[in-house]
């Protein structure tokens, strides 16, 4: 399936013979030996943590190489961490839309010196939600399309942006894996807080949480210029109101694609 995605994108030729397939993959990965892939694309020293899932190094490497190819099609300005606040201000008007405008987000990110990669296809054996790292001299904000929900897209986007603003340094990779335990992960909590406060103030969330209703979600969304799914998604992550989420709030969620 993963090779098929790359063929469909026009990045690999379709061959039937094994030797032709291997040659194509080596060319795509820029390696002379397939055994070199792990050392080039999944070097443990570049990861903030070990990959704690039943991983397929080859599949993950193909996925990482794909975003490099996408980055190579983008032109970015110089980056400084002060750009993050400017980007947030520019991107906030998009938060009230039914679906994220991926093309506009990319243009805005590139203007402020950040590569933006959204891979809509879900690779097999790559249970990764997002990655941030530097590519050349600029940070990359990369999202997968896990769950295909607008509120999750925006939370992950601002979570990653929080890492870029607060934690990321060159030759480092921050990667979020499905079902990873973050209980004691300080920088993950900091990035979560950055995302939550960017999307909805604590006061606004407290008000809707204390007055749970469909009307309250719609009112809070309108007052804060965000899509109702962002308010409902915040409620979904709050264990104390989880029953309300399942009964009432799911109607607000929209698909990214």
N, C-alpha and C positions, 0 to 999 in steps of 0.2 A: 504493500500500500504506500509506504513512504517514497519508494522509488517512483511509483506511479504518480504521486503528487508532483515530483520534480519534472517528470516527463510532461505532464499536463501543463506545467508552467513554462515549458519550452527550454528548460535548463539541462535536460538530458535527452539524448536520442534513444529511441526504442529499439532494442536489439533482442534477438532470441538466443544467440550463442553466449555462453557464460563468459568467454574471454573478451567479447565485445562489451558486455555489461561492466565487467571489471575495469576495462580501459576507460569507459565513460565515467565511472565513479571516481577513479583516480584523477582524471582530468578535472572533474568538478571540485574535488577536494584539494587539488593542487599538491598531490603527493605522488611519489614514485612507487611506494609500497603501501598496501592497505594497513599494514601493521603500524604505520607511522601516524595514523589518524588520531589515536587516543592521546599520544604525546603532544600533538599539535592543538587539539581542540578541547580536551578534557583534562588539563593538567591540574592535579589536586592543589598545587600551591597557589593557583589563581582563583580558587573557590574559597569563599568565606567559611564554608563548612563542607563536610563530605556529603555526597549525594546518597541520602538514606532511602533509597527505593530500589526495587528490583529493576535495575536499569539495563538498557541496551546501549552500550557506548557508541556503537555504529549509528544507531538511530538518532541519538542525541547529537552526535557530531554532524550528521546530515542537516539536522534542524539548525544548529549553530552556524553552519556554513551557509545555509539559505539566508539567514538574516544578514550575514556579511554581504552577500550578493545584492540584497535589497538596499543595504546602506550605500553600496557603490553607485546606485542610481540616484542618490540624493545629494544635494549640495547644501552644506551647512555653514553658517557663519561661526565666528569665534565664540567660545563659551566661557562664561564666568558664573559662579554660583549666584551672583546677584540677578542673573537672567531669569532664575526660577520664579521670583515674585512677579516679574513682568509677564512671563508666560501664563501664570495663573490668572492674572487680571485679564489678559487677552482671551483666554479660553473659557472663562466662566459663562459668557453668554450662550455657549453651546450646551450647558448643563440642563437646560429646560426642554431640549429637543427629545423626540421619541427615541431616536437612535443616535449614537455618536457619529459625527461626520468625520470619518477617518482621514479623508483627503485634506480637509481643513486643519485637522489636528497635526498632520504631518507637516504642512506648510508652516504652521505656527511654531512647532518644535524646531524645525530646521532654521527658521529665522532667528531663534534664540540659541542656536548652537547645539541642538540635541538631535541625534538621529532618532526617528520614530519608526518602529517596525511592528506591524500588526499582522500576524500570520493566522489567517482564518481557518486553514486546514488543521485538523488535529492529528499529529503524527502518532502512530502506534508506538507504545513502549517509551513515550516521552511525557510522563505525567507532570509537566512543568507549567505553571501559570504565568510566570513572568521572569525576565532576566534583566538586570542592569549591569553594564560594564562599559569600559572605554573601547572605542574602535578608532584607531589612528589617534587623533588628538581630541576627540569629542566623546561625550557620553552617549550611550545608546539606551533608549527606553523601549523595551520589547515586550509585547503582550501576545499571549496565545488567546485562543477563543474558547477556553474551557467554560462550559455552562452557557455561553451565548446569551448572557443577560446584560442589559444596559447598566443597571446599578452596579453589578460586579465589575464590568469594564471600567467604570469611572473610579470605583474604589481602588482597583489594581493600578490604574493609571496614576492616581495621586499618591498611592503607596510607593510606587517606584520613583515618582518625582521627589518624594520625601527622602528616599535613599540617596538620590543624586544630590539633593541639597545638603544632606546631613552626614552621609556616611561614605560615599563612593570615592575611592582613590584609584589612580591608574594601575594597570596590571592586576586588577581585582575583578572578580565576578560575584555578584549577589544573585542568588537563584532561589525561587520559591517553588517548592515541591508539594504536590497534593498530599494532604494528611500529615504534613510535617508538624511535629509538636513544637509550638513556639512558646510554651509556658514560661520558660526562663530566658527567652531571647530578648535582651534589652533593645537592640536596634530594630527588631521587628515591631516591638511595642511602640517605639518612637515613630516608625514609619506609619503604623496603623493610626496613631494619634494625629499625625500630620494629615493623613487622608481624611479622617473623620471630621476634623475641625475645618478643613478646606471645603468639604462638601456641605456641612451643616454645623452651625454654631451649637455649642453645648446648651445654650439657653433655648434655642429653637427646638432641639431634640427633647429637652426636658419638658417643654410645653406640650409637644405632641404625645410624648410618652405618658403624661399625666392625664391626657384627654383622648384616649384611644378611640378613634372612630374614623370612618371613611372621610367624613367632612374635615376632620382635623388634619388628616394626611394631605388632602387637596389644598386646604388653607395654608398649611406650613410650606408646601411646595411652591405655591404662588407667591407667598410673602418672601421666600428666600431664592426665588428665580431658579428652581431646580425641578427636574422631572419628579412626579410623585413616586416613581419606582425607587428613587434615591432615598426618599424618606422611608418608604416601606422596607427597602433593603436594610436600612439601619435598624429598624425594628426587628427584622428577621435575624439579625446577629445578636440580639439581646435576649438571653435565655429567660429572663423574667416575664417577657411578653410574647414568647414563642407561640403560645396557643392562639393568640390573637392573629399572629402572622398567618398561620395555616387556615384559619377560618375566614378572615376578611381581606387581608392585604395582598394576596397573590395576584389579584386582578390587575394591579398596577404595573406589574413587571412586563417589560417589553424585550424583544429579542434584538441583539446587535445586528444580526443578518437575517 
